[in-house]
Amino acid sequence: MSRNTLSISEERLKEVNDFLLDPNSQIVNDLIMLVEKHGGVDEINSRAREAGKLDNILARMDGSPHLKDIHWLMEQRDNGTFISVPEYRRKILGDATDTMKFDETNAMTLEISACQYFSFFMTEARQALEKQELMPGRIIRVRFMKEQEADGDLLAMTAATEIIGASRCETLDTKGTDGSNVHLGGPDTITGYFGGVGQPNDYAIKWIDEFLYYYTNYGNRQVLNINPGTVLLGYMLHKLGVDIEFKISVFMGNDNPYSVFWTLMAARLLSRPDGSSPLIGFNFSNSVNNNTIIASADIRKAFGLEDNVRFEHHITETYKSIVRQPYNRRDELMELGHVANISAKHEGGEIAREESREHPSNILEYFIPRADVEAQGMMPLLTQNYMDKHESFNITAAELTKIGQTFVAARNLHKCDTCLTTKIQ
C-alpha cells in the first residue's frame, strides 16, 4: 500500500471546476443571481464600506438613546482612561513585571459570548474602567437581527466595537430554529440538533440573502455559520468577490482533526488568488482536547491559513443547556502558547460563581425575545450572567499574564506601545 494513492488527480479536480463553471449548475446559478439582485459584487462591497463607516453609523444614530453612551465611550478612548497593557501587567505581577519576558508571537484573543444587549456592553465598559479590568478583543452576539435592528442595538453595537477596536460576529435569523427544520422544537426534541441546527432546503440561499442585507445596510461583515451548505456558500460568495467573513459555530460539531481537515481543505481550494478565505474563525466542538487542536494547527499551517483562520476554543460554557458541568478548559489553554492565532472564548462564568447564582447562565435564554425578557423581569439576571463571563475572561487574562503569555484585548482601549501589532479579525 502506498500513500501516493491518496493523491487527488487533476481529472477529479477538473470535474469540480467543470461543475462550478457549468452555466446549467442550478445551485451555482442561484448564488450568482442573488449577488446580481443586490447590485453585483462592486456595488455590494461599496455600499457595505459606506454603511460601516463610523461617521455614517453615528449619523444614523441621531436621536438614539444610545448615542450619549457612544460619545462617552469615544471620550474614554480618546483620553486613554482604560488600563493599558503594561499597567495591567504590573497590576497582576507587581515588581516581577520588570523581569518577566512576554511571548509576543502568539497572543491569545480574549473573547466573550454572547453580548446580547448594548446595555450589557455598557455595564461591562463602566465596570472595566472603574476596576481597571480588560474589555474583550472579540465579541460574539446571538440576538435576533430584526429585533435589534428595530430597537437600535445593532447600530450601537456596530459603533461600540469599532470604537474599542474589537471584532464582532453576529448571528443571522435564517436558521432551522424558526420552524423550517421539522426535527426541532423545544428541549423535548433535542435529538434534532444532532444533525446541527440546520438550514434546510432553500434556507442556505436565504441565509446569503439575509447576510447581504445586513452587509450592505450596516456594514456587518462577519456572521456565525452553522451549516456545511452555508459554509460552502460563504466560500463561493467570497470567491466571487464579496468580502464576507464568517466563523464556524460550535454547533457544527468539528470534534476531530479529520473534520477540521475537510473544512480547511475546502477553504483553501476556494480561496482567492491572494490566498485569503472568508473563514476567519473556527470554533471547535467542546469535546476537543489539546492534541486535536495541535494537529489541527498543523493542517491549518500546511494550507497557509494560520494568519487567516483563528481557532476559537470555549474555555467556559453557559452553566445550563449545552455541556455537562463542571466545564472549564483554562488549565489546558495555558499549555497552548506555542499554537498561533487562538481565541479563548468565555460563554459562562466560573463554576463556583455559577453554582452560587439563583439564576445561572443558560444558553437557551439567548433565544427569548426582548419583550419577554423585560416582561418577566429577567434583564438584571441576564446582565449578571454576562458580567460573570466578563469576570471569567479577566481571570484568563491574569493567568496568561502570570506565565508570560500575551493576550489581545480591545486594542483601542488597552494600549501597548511595546506589543507587536496583532491582527484583529
Secondary structure per residue as TSV (DSSP state, phi and psi in degrees):
chain	resnum	aa	ss	phi	psi
A	1	M	-	360.0	133.6
A	2	S	-	-120.4	137.9
A	3	R	G	-65.8	-17.3
A	4	N	G	-61.0	-22.9
A	5	T	G	-68.4	-13.8
A	6	L	G	-79.4	-10.5
A	7	S	-	-60.2	135.0
A	8	I	-	-84.6	122.3
A	9	S	-	-74.3	155.2
A	10	E	H	-61.7	-29.9
A	11	E	H	-62.8	-42.9
A	12	R	H	-68.2	-39.7
A	13	L	H	-64.5	-35.5
A	14	K	H	-63.9	-36.1
A	15	E	H	-62.8	-39.4
A	16	V	H	-65.2	-48.5
A	17	N	H	-61.0	-39.8
A	18	D	H	-61.5	-39.8
A	19	F	H	-67.2	-43.7
A	20	L	H	-62.5	-34.6
A	21	L	H	-93.7	-7.9
A	22	D	-	-69.6	120.8
A	23	P	T	-62.9	-12.0
A	24	N	T	-97.6	4.3
A	25	S	-	-76.6	102.1
A	26	Q	H	-63.6	-39.6
A	27	I	H	-68.5	-28.5
A	28	V	H	-76.0	-41.3
A	29	N	H	-59.6	-38.7
A	30	D	H	-60.8	-40.2
A	31	L	H	-68.2	-46.1
A	32	I	H	-62.3	-41.5
A	33	M	H	-64.5	-34.6
A	34	L	H	-67.8	-41.2
A	35	V	H	-61.6	-42.9
A	36	E	H	-65.7	-34.8
A	37	K	H	-59.3	-34.8
A	38	H	T	-90.5	8.9
A	39	G	T	108.2	-1.5
A	40	G	-	91.2	164.9
A	41	V	H	-58.0	-51.6
A	42	D	H	-62.5	-43.3
A	43	E	H	-64.5	-42.0
A	44	I	H	-61.1	-50.3
A	45	N	H	-66.2	-36.9
A	46	S	H	-65.3	-45.6
A	47	R	H	-62.7	-39.4
A	48	A	H	-66.0	-40.8
A	49	R	H	-61.6	-43.2
A	50	E	H	-66.5	-44.0
A	51	A	H	-64.5	-29.3
A	52	G	H	-88.5	-5.4
A	53	K	-	-69.0	135.2
A	54	L	H	-58.5	-41.6
A	55	D	H	-59.8	-39.1
A	56	N	H	-71.8	-35.9
A	57	I	H	-63.9	-45.5
A	58	L	H	-63.3	-37.6
A	59	A	H	-63.0	-37.2
A	60	R	H	-73.1	-17.8
A	61	M	T	-88.5	3.5
A	62	D	T	-54.7	123.2
A	63	G	T	90.8	-6.3
A	64	S	-	-72.9	140.3
A	65	P	T	-66.6	-14.0
A	66	H	T	-86.6	-11.0
A	67	L	H	-64.3	-36.4
A	68	K	H	-60.7	-42.7
A	69	D	H	-66.0	-38.5
A	70	I	H	-63.2	-42.3
A	71	H	H	-66.0	-38.0
A	72	W	H	-60.4	-43.9
A	73	L	H	-63.0	-42.4
A	74	M	H	-63.7	-38.8
A	75	E	H	-63.8	-43.5
A	76	Q	H	-65.0	-40.9
A	77	R	H	-60.5	-48.6
A	78	D	H	-66.3	-32.2
A	79	N	H	-87.6	-4.6
A	80	G	T	63.4	39.8
A	81	T	-	-83.1	-19.2
A	82	F	S	-76.1	154.7
A	83	I	-	-63.2	135.8
A	84	S	-	-81.0	164.9
A	85	V	H	-62.8	-46.5
A	86	P	H	-58.9	-40.0
A	87	E	H	-64.9	-39.0
A	88	Y	H	-64.6	-43.0
A	89	R	H	-60.5	-40.5
A	90	R	H	-68.4	-35.3
A	91	K	H	-60.1	-39.9
A	92	I	H	-81.8	-40.9
A	93	L	H	-105.1	-17.5
A	94	G	G	66.7	-141.5
A	95	D	G	-66.1	-19.0
A	96	A	G	-62.7	-17.5
A	97	T	G	-56.8	-34.5
A	98	D	G	-66.2	-25.6
A	99	T	T	-109.7	-6.4
A	100	M	-	-77.5	135.0
A	101	K	-	-101.9	128.2
A	102	F	-	-104.4	133.4
A	103	D	E	-79.4	106.4
A	104	E	E	-89.1	-2.7
A	105	T	E	-79.1	-33.9
A	106	N	E	-127.4	58.0
A	107	A	E	-61.1	136.8
A	108	M	E	-96.2	130.3
A	109	T	E	-75.8	131.9
A	110	L	E	-87.7	113.9
A	111	E	E	-118.9	143.2
A	112	I	E	-130.2	145.9
A	113	S	E	-153.2	139.9
A	114	A	-	-112.9	134.7
A	115	C	-	-87.3	84.9
A	116	Q	-	-69.5	-38.4
A	117	Y	-	-126.8	147.0
A	118	F	H	-59.4	-31.5
A	119	S	H	-63.5	-33.9
A	120	F	H	-58.9	-48.5
A	121	F	H	-60.1	-44.4
A	122	M	H	-69.8	-36.7
A	123	T	H	-59.6	-42.8
A	124	E	H	-64.6	-45.6
A	125	A	H	-63.4	-43.0
A	126	R	H	-67.9	-37.9
A	127	Q	H	-68.6	-41.5
A	128	A	H	-60.1	-39.6
A	129	L	H	-67.8	-44.9
A	130	E	H	-66.0	-41.0
A	131	K	H	-101.8	7.9
A	132	Q	T	55.5	51.7
A	133	E	-	-105.9	175.0
A	134	L	-	-97.1	149.2
A	135	M	-	-100.2	149.1
A	136	P	B	-67.8	153.9
A	137	G	S	-89.5	-10.2
A	138	R	E	-148.9	134.6
A	139	I	E	-128.1	126.8
A	140	I	E	-106.6	139.6
A	141	R	-	-128.3	137.7
A	142	V	-	-130.6	58.8
A	143	R	-	-115.3	147.9
A	144	F	-	-55.0	124.5
A	145	M	H	-67.1	-46.4
A	146	K	H	-63.4	-36.0
A	147	E	H	-65.8	-45.7
A	148	Q	H	-77.9	-22.1
A	149	E	H	-65.9	-40.2
A	150	A	H	-72.7	-37.2
A	151	D	H	-93.0	0.2
A	152	G	T	92.2	-5.3
A	153	D	H	-66.1	-32.9
A	154	L	H	-63.1	-48.1
A	155	L	H	-63.5	-42.0
A	156	A	H	-64.2	-43.5
A	157	M	H	-70.4	-33.9
A	158	T	H	-61.4	-45.8
A	159	A	H	-66.0	-45.0
A	160	A	H	-62.3	-44.8
A	161	T	H	-69.5	-32.8
A	162	E	H	-64.8	-41.2
A	163	I	H	-66.0	-44.3
A	164	I	H	-84.0	-13.4
A	165	G	T	79.7	45.6
A	166	A	-	-121.7	148.9
A	167	S	E	-82.7	156.3
A	168	R	E	-141.8	136.7
A	169	C	E	-123.3	126.0
A	170	E	B	-100.0	161.2
A	171	T	-	-116.3	116.5
A	172	L	-	-71.3	159.6
A	173	D	S	-80.2	-21.4
A	174	T	-	-77.8	92.2
A	175	K	S	-158.3	169.3
A	176	G	G	-65.7	-12.0
A	177	T	G	-72.0	-6.0
A	178	D	G	-91.3	7.9
A	179	G	T	108.0	-10.6
A	180	S	T	-71.8	-26.6
A	181	N	S	-91.9	109.0
A	182	V	T	-66.2	-14.5
A	183	H	T	-81.4	-15.6
A	184	L	-	-103.5	134.8
A	185	G	-	-139.3	-119.7
A	186	G	S	-95.6	-160.5
A	187	P	G	-57.8	-23.4
A	188	D	G	-70.6	-12.2
A	189	T	G	-116.7	32.6
A	190	I	G	-60.9	-27.8
A	191	T	G	-64.0	-17.1
A	192	G	G	-64.4	-21.4
A	193	Y	G	-77.6	-12.3
A	194	F	G	-60.4	-26.3
A	195	G	G	-94.4	12.0
A	196	G	-	95.0	161.4
A	197	V	S	-58.7	-40.0
A	198	G	-	90.2	146.4
A	199	Q	-	-137.3	75.8
A	200	P	-	-71.8	153.9
A	201	N	T	57.4	-113.4
A	202	D	T	-89.8	6.1
A	203	Y	H	-70.3	-24.5
A	204	A	H	-62.6	-46.0
A	205	I	H	-68.0	-37.6
A	206	K	H	-61.6	-35.6
A	207	W	H	-63.1	-43.3
A	208	I	H	-64.0	-39.9
A	209	D	H	-60.9	-43.6
A	210	E	H	-66.4	-41.7
A	211	F	H	-56.7	-47.6
A	212	L	H	-63.2	-31.1
A	213	Y	H	-64.4	-51.0
A	214	Y	H	-74.0	-27.4
A	215	Y	H	-67.8	-46.9
A	216	T	H	-79.8	-26.4
A	217	N	H	-95.4	-22.2
A	218	Y	H	-130.5	-6.1
A	219	G	-	73.1	14.1
A	220	N	-	-74.9	100.9
A	221	R	-	-86.5	-28.8
A	222	Q	E	-112.5	127.9
A	223	V	E	-135.4	159.1
A	224	L	E	-77.1	142.0
A	225	N	E	-126.2	126.1
A	226	I	-	-122.2	3.7
A	227	N	-	-140.4	138.5
A	228	P	H	-56.3	-35.1
A	229	G	H	-67.5	-42.2
A	230	T	H	-76.3	-24.5
A	231	V	H	-63.1	-47.9
A	232	L	H	-62.5	-43.1
A	233	L	H	-62.6	-36.8
A	234	G	H	-62.7	-42.4
A	235	Y	H	-59.3	-46.3
A	236	M	H	-67.4	-41.3
A	237	L	H	-61.8	-42.0
A	238	H	H	-64.8	-41.1
A	239	K	H	-62.6	-33.9
A	240	L	H	-70.0	-21.1
A	241	G	T	126.6	-9.0
A	242	V	-	-78.0	132.7
A	243	D	-	-85.5	52.7
A	244	I	-	-70.5	148.2
A	245	E	E	-132.1	146.4
A	246	F	E	-149.5	158.5
A	247	K	E	-118.1	142.5
A	248	I	E	-83.7	132.2
A	249	S	-	-78.8	156.7
A	250	V	G	-58.4	-27.3
A	251	F	G	-69.0	-12.0
A	252	M	G	-71.8	-22.6
A	253	G	-	75.4	32.7
A	254	N	-	-74.6	100.4
A	255	D	-	-122.1	13.8
A	256	N	S	-154.5	161.2
A	257	P	H	-62.1	-24.2
A	258	Y	H	-74.0	-37.5
A	259	S	H	-68.0	-35.7
A	260	V	H	-65.1	-42.8
A	261	F	H	-57.9	-45.9
A	262	W	H	-58.0	-47.5
A	263	T	H	-68.2	-44.8
A	264	L	H	-70.5	-31.4
A	265	M	H	-62.0	-44.9
A	266	A	H	-65.3	-37.6
A	267	A	H	-61.2	-41.8
A	268	R	H	-71.0	-42.5
A	269	L	H	-63.8	-32.6
A	270	L	T	-104.6	19.3
A	271	S	-	-73.6	161.5
A	272	R	-	-73.9	167.5
A	273	P	T	-54.7	-28.9
A	274	D	T	-81.8	1.5
A	275	G	-	89.2	-3.3
A	276	S	-	-76.0	152.6
A	277	S	-	-135.2	150.3
A	278	P	S	-73.3	-14.6
A	279	L	E	-75.3	102.7
A	280	I	E	-112.8	-8.9
A	281	G	E	-142.4	136.8
A	282	F	E	-133.4	102.6
A	283	N	E	-89.4	118.0
A	284	F	-	-71.2	164.1
A	285	S	-	-61.8	152.8
A	286	N	T	-66.3	-12.6
A	287	S	T	-82.0	-12.2
A	288	V	-	-67.9	148.6
A	289	N	-	-107.8	178.3
A	290	N	H	-64.3	-31.8
A	291	N	H	-62.2	-39.3
A	292	T	H	-66.7	-40.3
A	293	I	H	-63.9	-42.8
A	294	I	H	-66.2	-43.9
A	295	A	H	-63.5	-39.0
A	296	S	H	-66.2	-34.6
A	297	A	H	-64.6	-35.6
A	298	D	H	-64.3	-41.6
A	299	I	H	-63.9	-47.0
A	300	R	H	-57.9	-43.0
A	301	K	H	-67.6	-39.9
A	302	A	H	-61.7	-30.7
A	303	F	T	-93.0	7.6
A	304	G	T	68.8	28.1
A	305	L	-	-112.0	13.6
A	306	E	T	-61.7	-41.5
A	307	D	T	-79.9	-23.0
A	308	N	T	-84.4	-43.1
A	309	V	-	-107.2	113.9
A	310	R	E	-86.6	132.9
A	311	F	E	-83.7	121.9
A	312	E	E	-108.1	121.8
A	313	H	E	-125.0	124.9
A	314	H	E	-68.3	118.1
A	315	I	E	-87.9	-40.4
A	316	T	E	-128.9	158.3
A	317	E	-	-131.9	160.4
A	318	T	-	-55.3	148.8
A	319	Y	S	-70.4	-27.3
A	320	K	B	-121.5	147.1
A	321	S	S	79.1	13.8
A	322	I	S	-140.2	-41.4
A	323	V	S	-135.3	161.3
A	324	R	-	-71.0	138.0
A	325	Q	S	-103.9	152.0
A	326	P	S	-78.1	142.9
A	327	Y	-	-133.1	116.2
A	328	N	B	-158.4	120.3
A	329	R	-	-108.1	19.5
A	330	R	H	-63.3	-42.1
A	331	D	H	-60.6	-39.0
A	332	E	H	-67.8	-37.8
A	333	L	H	-57.6	-37.6
A	334	M	T	-63.0	-16.0
A	335	E	T	-94.2	2.8
A	336	L	-	-109.9	21.5
A	337	G	T	-62.7	-20.2
A	338	H	T	-85.7	-5.2
A	339	V	S	-95.7	127.6
A	340	A	S	-77.4	155.1
A	341	N	S	53.7	63.4
A	342	I	E	-115.8	142.5
A	343	S	E	-112.9	129.1
A	344	A	E	-93.4	104.4
A	345	K	E	-94.0	129.6
A	346	H	E	-117.0	110.2
A	347	E	-	-116.9	5.9
A	348	G	S	-150.8	172.2
A	349	G	-	-89.1	-179.0
A	350	E	-	-64.2	147.8
A	351	I	H	-57.1	-47.4
A	352	A	H	-62.5	-36.5
A	353	R	H	-66.9	-45.6
A	354	E	H	-62.2	-42.3
A	355	E	H	-62.9	-27.3
A	356	S	H	-83.6	-12.6
A	357	R	-	-82.1	135.4
A	358	E	S	-64.1	-30.2
A	359	H	S	-127.5	84.0
A	360	P	-	-70.0	165.5
A	361	S	-	-66.8	146.5
A	362	N	B	-145.0	119.6
A	363	I	G	-65.7	-25.2
A	364	L	G	-66.4	-20.1
A	365	E	G	-76.3	-7.7
A	366	Y	G	-62.9	-24.7
A	367	F	G	-105.1	18.9
A	368	I	S	-91.3	127.4
A	369	P	-	-57.7	148.3
A	370	R	H	-58.0	-39.5
A	371	A	H	-58.8	-39.0
A	372	D	H	-71.6	-38.2
A	373	V	H	-57.5	-46.7
A	374	E	H	-71.8	-38.0
A	375	A	H	-64.4	-33.2
A	376	Q	T	-90.5	2.9
A	377	G	T	65.9	31.4
A	378	M	-	-89.2	-14.2
A	379	M	H	-57.4	-44.4
A	380	P	H	-61.8	-35.6
A	381	L	H	-67.6	-44.3
A	382	L	H	-68.8	-34.1
A	383	T	H	-63.5	-42.7
A	384	Q	H	-63.2	-41.5
A	385	N	H	-57.6	-42.6
A	386	Y	H	-65.2	-41.5
A	387	M	H	-68.3	-24.8
A	388	D	H	-66.7	-34.1
A	389	K	H	-68.7	-39.1
A	390	H	H	-58.4	-45.4
A	391	E	H	-59.2	-40.6
A	392	S	H	-65.5	-44.2
A	393	F	H	-72.8	-26.0
A	394	N	H	-69.7	-33.5
A	395	I	H	-64.4	-42.1
A	396	T	H	-60.5	-43.1
A	397	A	H	-59.9	-41.6
A	398	A	H	-65.2	-42.4
A	399	E	H	-67.5	-38.1
A	400	L	H	-62.8	-41.6
A	401	T	H	-62.3	-38.5
A	402	K	H	-64.7	-24.8
A	403	I	T	-103.8	10.8
A	404	G	T	77.9	21.4
A	405	Q	E	-98.6	134.2
A	406	T	E	-86.7	163.5
A	407	F	E	-136.7	164.5
A	408	V	E	-113.1	110.1
A	409	A	B	-104.5	-171.4
A	410	A	-	-58.7	109.6
A	411	R	T	-69.9	-24.0
A	412	N	T	-85.7	-11.6
A	413	L	T	-101.3	-40.9
A	414	H	S	-107.0	89.5
A	415	K	-	-73.6	150.6
A	416	C	-	-154.0	93.7
A	417	D	T	-66.6	-25.8
A	418	T	T	-92.1	-9.1
A	419	C	S	-78.7	150.8
A	420	L	-	-68.9	148.1
A	421	T	-	-63.7	127.5
A	422	T	-	-115.3	129.3
A	423	K	-	-72.5	127.3
A	424	I	-	-107.9	121.9
A	425	Q	-	-108.5	360.0
